[in-house]
Amino acid sequence: MSILSARGIYKTYDGQKWALRGVDLEIDRSRIVTLLGPNGAGKTTFVRIASTELLPTKGDIEVLGIDAIKYPNKVRPLISIIPQEARPINFITAWEAVYSYLLLRGFSRGDARRMARWAMERLSLDQYRDTQLFNLSGGLKRRVLVAMALASNASLIFLDEPTVGLDIISRRGVWDALAELRKSGAAILLTTHYIEEAELLSDEVFIIDAGTIVRKGSPHDLLSLVPEDAVVEAYGDSLDLDERHVRLGNRYIIYVDPSMAGPLSSELIRRGMTVTIRRKTLEDAVIYLLGGWREEEVSNE
C-alpha cells in the first residue's frame, strides 16, 4: 500500500483558472518524491491539498488507505508538515522546540523526551540542545524543524522549499537530515526550486507546469531524455549555431556529443565568448520537458 495516493486532483479558486489539472501522485515508504516546476506551477497548492489544509475541487487523496478528504482528522496524526514559511519560536531552546512539538501531538512526557533525544542525536543537534533558537543559524533552525518531523514518527512528511534562502553549507546539513528521515521509513514529499537538490535527494521527480504533471521518473530516467551527454555553455551576443541549443538571454546552452565539446568550445572562445563544458544535469531535462526545445526542433537563432 502506498503511503500517499493522489488521483485526479483538480483545483480552481475562481471556477475559471485551474491551479491543478488531473494530478496523480503516489509515494511509498522510505522514498523521497520531489515536485519540481516554476513559480505558480501548482506545487504548494498540491502540498496544501495532500496535507488536508485545502480541499480539492475534484479528486481523491488517501494516506495509508484512509480517505483524507472525508476523514482529515484521522489523517493528520499520520503526517508532519514543514511549510516554506515555517519559523520556530526564537526565545525557546532547540530541545524545547522539539519536545513541546511532540507534547502538542499527544506524546506522553516520557515518549516525547525519548523521541526528542533520539531525533536530535540523529541530526547532530545534541550540542545545540540548550541553545536558544535566535542564536542559531538559518540552516540549524531548519534542521530543528526537520528534527521535529523526524521525532514525530509521522508516516508522511511534507517539506515545502525546506532550504530556501540557505547557504550551500546549511543546505547540505538539511540534506543530511532528510536522508535520516528517509532511513526512518517515512514517505517524503519535497518541493524545491533547487534542481541540484532534487537530483541528489529524489527517488522520483514529478515535473509540474501549469497545474499538470508533464513527466515523472527517477533523476536518471529524466536525464536520459536529453539526447546528448555533454553541455557547452557560452555567454555572449547573438550566435548562429547548427547545434541543438537553448538561449536564455545572453546564455547559450548547447547540447553536443562529448567528442564535439572540445572543438566547439575552441571555436566559441575564438569568437570571444566565455565558455564552460559540463555534464548534462536534471536542469537540462526540465528545460527539455517544459518546452525550451524539442528533439525534432533545433533552435537556430
TILUM-518402 format. One line per 10 residues: number of its first residue (from 1); their letters; for each residue x, y, z of C-alpha. Coordinates in Angstrom, 3 decimals. Example, Ala and Ser with C-alpha at 12.3 -4.5 7.8 and 13.67 -1.06 7.14 Angstrom:
# TILUM-518402
1 = AS = 12.300:-4.500:7.800  13.670:-1.060:7.140
This chain:
# TILUM-518402
1 = MSILSARGIY = 0.000:0.000:0.000  1.276:3.468:-0.885  1.706:5.915:1.986  0.203:8.686:-0.169  -2.059:8.119:-3.146  -3.485:11.109:-5.028  -5.682:10.520:-8.063  -7.170:13.029:-10.476  -6.606:16.102:-8.319  -8.124:19.294:-9.713
11 = KTYDGQKWAL = -8.232:22.685:-8.015  -9.710:26.001:-9.066  -10.111:29.057:-6.856  -12.429:31.067:-9.071  -14.150:28.466:-11.238  -12.165:29.556:-14.295  -8.415:29.178:-13.843  -7.172:25.749:-12.803  -4.324:25.629:-10.268  -4.182:21.827:-10.618
21 = RGVDLEIDRS = -5.429:19.743:-13.518  -5.665:15.994:-13.003  -2.592:15.397:-10.836  -1.815:11.744:-9.999  0.964:11.046:-7.493  1.954:8.167:-5.217  4.678:7.827:-2.596  5.823:4.621:-0.930  7.605:4.089:2.376  11.248:5.278:2.619
31 = RIVTLLGPNG = 11.005:7.297:-0.583  11.625:10.952:-1.372  9.431:12.281:-4.161  10.044:15.807:-5.433  7.613:18.163:-7.127  9.678:20.336:-9.430  8.426:23.232:-11.509  8.395:27.011:-11.998  6.670:29.512:-9.709  2.913:29.183:-9.927
41 = AGKTTFVRIA = 3.079:25.650:-11.328  0.882:24.246:-8.545  3.450:22.744:-6.172  2.316:24.443:-2.972  -1.366:24.014:-3.864  -0.847:20.268:-4.166  1.009:20.093:-0.841  -1.801:22.002:0.881  -4.392:19.603:-0.529  -2.416:16.432:0.217
51 = STELLPTKGD = -1.778:17.600:3.790  -5.527:18.235:4.406  -5.125:22.027:4.639  -7.127:22.650:1.464  -9.946:20.756:-0.245  -9.578:19.841:-3.923  -12.257:20.800:-6.411  -12.210:17.205:-7.606  -10.162:14.068:-6.973  -9.207:11.542:-4.304
61 = IEVLGIDAIK = -6.453:11.543:-1.663  -5.602:8.587:0.561  -2.970:8.354:3.294  -2.285:4.766:4.367  -5.602:3.820:2.806  -7.593:6.461:4.717  -9.681:8.913:2.699  -8.023:12.239:3.550  -10.932:14.289:2.195  -13.645:12.518:4.196
71 = YPNKVRPLIS = -11.573:11.841:7.311  -8.910:14.573:7.641  -8.804:14.240:11.436  -7.781:10.589:11.089  -5.029:11.504:8.633  -3.473:14.467:10.446  -1.817:12.390:13.214  -0.057:10.406:10.463  1.571:13.399:8.777  4.026:16.167:9.573
81 = IIPQEARPIN = 4.426:19.403:7.628  7.313:21.843:7.314  5.875:24.688:5.218  8.103:27.136:3.356  7.377:29.968:5.776  7.867:27.838:8.923  9.934:29.526:11.629  10.473:28.022:15.080  9.835:30.250:18.113  13.101:32.094:18.709
91 = FITAWEAVYS = 13.009:32.519:22.500  12.951:28.775:23.310  15.810:26.289:23.074  16.276:23.677:20.368  15.320:20.970:22.879  12.180:22.812:23.961  11.111:23.254:20.333  11.263:19.527:19.573  9.948:18.353:22.952  6.989:20.762:23.079
101 = YLLLRGFSRG = 6.022:19.902:19.494  5.740:16.239:20.475  3.622:17.094:23.515  1.280:19.052:21.234  0.989:15.976:19.011  -0.184:13.946:22.003  3.007:12.146:23.053  3.412:11.333:26.731  6.194:13.230:28.516  8.354:10.114:28.627
111 = DARRMARWAM = 7.881:9.297:24.940  8.400:12.952:23.986  11.725:13.040:25.864  12.855:9.762:24.306  11.920:10.706:20.732  13.278:14.264:21.019  16.607:12.933:22.300  16.774:10.345:19.526  15.935:12.816:16.739  18.415:15.436:17.927
121 = ERLSLDQYRD = 21.169:12.837:18.114  20.354:11.569:14.608  20.598:15.110:13.225  23.736:16.059:15.207  21.860:18.705:17.185  22.771:17.490:20.696  25.428:20.190:21.093  22.753:22.843:20.474  20.227:21.299:22.881  20.224:24.243:25.308
131 = TQLFNLSGGL = 20.858:26.979:22.743  18.045:29.447:22.181  16.911:29.401:18.590  17.636:33.075:17.950  21.322:32.197:18.433  21.253:29.502:15.729  21.958:29.978:12.027  19.182:29.673:9.483  20.419:26.223:8.498  20.410:24.960:12.075
141 = KRRVLVAMAL = 16.900:26.309:12.625  15.707:24.365:9.590  17.404:21.243:10.970  15.482:21.738:14.217  12.271:21.789:12.166  13.322:18.574:10.433  14.107:17.081:13.864  10.537:17.874:14.911  9.236:15.968:11.888  11.625:13.055:12.477
151 = ASNASLIFLD = 10.745:12.799:16.177  7.024:12.802:15.388  7.398:9.361:13.782  4.985:10.528:11.084  4.443:8.181:8.155  4.209:11.042:5.643  6.228:14.254:5.756  5.694:17.330:3.588  8.570:19.763:3.069  7.826:22.884:1.043
161 = EPTVGLDIIS = 11.092:24.565:-0.040  12.994:23.380:3.084  16.302:25.023:2.103  15.100:28.271:0.542  17.372:31.173:1.475  20.107:28.995:2.989  23.776:28.988:2.017  25.241:25.821:0.500  26.753:24.552:3.770  23.436:24.940:5.586
171 = RRGVWDALAE = 21.604:23.333:2.685  23.842:20.277:2.857  23.117:19.977:6.567  19.405:19.870:5.784  20.043:17.302:3.021  21.728:15.025:5.563  18.707:15.473:7.823  16.344:14.483:5.012  18.399:11.344:4.407  17.785:10.445:8.060
181 = LRKSGAAILL = 14.054:10.960:7.567  14.131:8.536:4.645  16.049:5.951:6.707  13.367:6.197:9.389  10.854:4.790:6.893  8.915:7.981:6.238  7.491:8.856:2.844  8.596:12.387:1.954  7.081:14.863:-0.484  9.542:17.649:-1.237
191 = TTHYIEEAEL = 9.080:20.810:-3.263  12.117:22.821:-4.278  13.400:25.395:-6.740  16.916:23.944:-6.464  17.272:21.407:-9.271  20.575:20.124:-7.858  18.710:19.354:-4.636  16.052:17.368:-6.472  18.688:15.458:-8.426  20.668:14.492:-5.320
201 = LSDEVFIIDA = 17.812:13.616:-2.969  14.947:12.246:-5.022  13.937:8.682:-5.694  11.359:10.059:-8.107  10.721:13.504:-9.588  7.382:14.830:-10.804  7.805:17.795:-13.146  4.751:20.043:-12.914  3.824:23.010:-15.082  0.563:24.989:-15.167
211 = GTIVRKGSPH = -1.039:22.506:-12.777  -0.259:19.438:-14.891  2.324:16.694:-14.364  4.459:16.874:-17.507  6.621:13.819:-16.756  7.686:11.677:-13.820  10.648:9.384:-13.284  13.879:8.904:-11.417  16.506:11.614:-11.953  18.436:9.103:-14.083
221 = DLLSLVPEDA = 15.391:8.340:-16.239  14.647:12.025:-16.769  18.275:12.731:-17.661  18.117:10.034:-20.327  15.530:12.148:-22.179  18.256:14.651:-23.072  19.733:13.113:-26.233  23.305:14.403:-25.822  25.619:13.827:-22.861  27.785:16.956:-22.985
231 = VVEAYGDSLD = 26.757:20.570:-22.496  28.690:23.611:-23.650  27.611:26.894:-22.074  28.587:30.111:-23.804  27.934:33.727:-22.872  27.840:36.468:-25.451  25.923:38.176:-28.227  23.734:36.507:-30.832  25.171:33.307:-32.274  24.397:31.387:-35.430
241 = LDERHVRLGN = 24.542:27.748:-34.316  23.771:24.484:-36.072  23.879:22.521:-32.822  20.778:21.942:-30.698  20.673:24.687:-28.099  18.653:26.900:-25.793  19.107:30.637:-25.486  18.382:32.261:-22.125  19.228:35.940:-22.501  22.927:36.071:-23.357
251 = RYIIYVDPSM = 23.448:32.492:-22.136  23.569:29.705:-24.707  23.154:26.106:-23.537  24.416:23.861:-26.319  23.889:20.076:-26.313  26.557:18.069:-28.136  28.214:14.687:-28.322  31.178:14.629:-25.888  33.600:14.253:-28.799  32.414:17.607:-30.174
261 = AGPLSSELIR = 32.532:19.584:-26.924  36.233:20.445:-27.197  36.263:21.609:-30.832  33.060:23.627:-30.371  34.414:25.302:-27.235  37.619:26.243:-29.023  35.629:27.811:-31.849  33.431:29.787:-29.444  36.443:31.009:-27.478  37.997:32.110:-30.783
271 = RGMTVTIRRK = 34.853:34.206:-31.321  35.463:35.917:-27.981  32.853:34.102:-25.897  33.174:32.875:-22.315  32.743:29.102:-22.400  32.358:26.206:-19.949  31.885:22.480:-20.555  29.824:20.360:-18.166  27.828:17.143:-17.972  24.094:17.298:-18.504
281 = TLEDAVIYLL = 22.009:17.759:-15.365  18.392:17.497:-14.327  18.055:21.179:-15.257  18.553:20.219:-18.895  15.796:17.609:-18.659  13.462:20.217:-17.164  14.261:22.682:-19.955  13.572:19.959:-22.497  10.279:18.876:-20.942  8.965:22.382:-20.335
291 = GGWREEEVSN = 9.381:23.360:-23.959  12.785:25.035:-24.087  13.419:22.861:-27.114  12.247:19.656:-28.753  14.296:16.834:-30.218  12.757:17.418:-33.635  13.038:21.199:-33.342  16.524:22.705:-33.327  16.674:26.346:-32.254  18.767:28.369:-34.680
301 = E = 18.703:31.966:-33.547
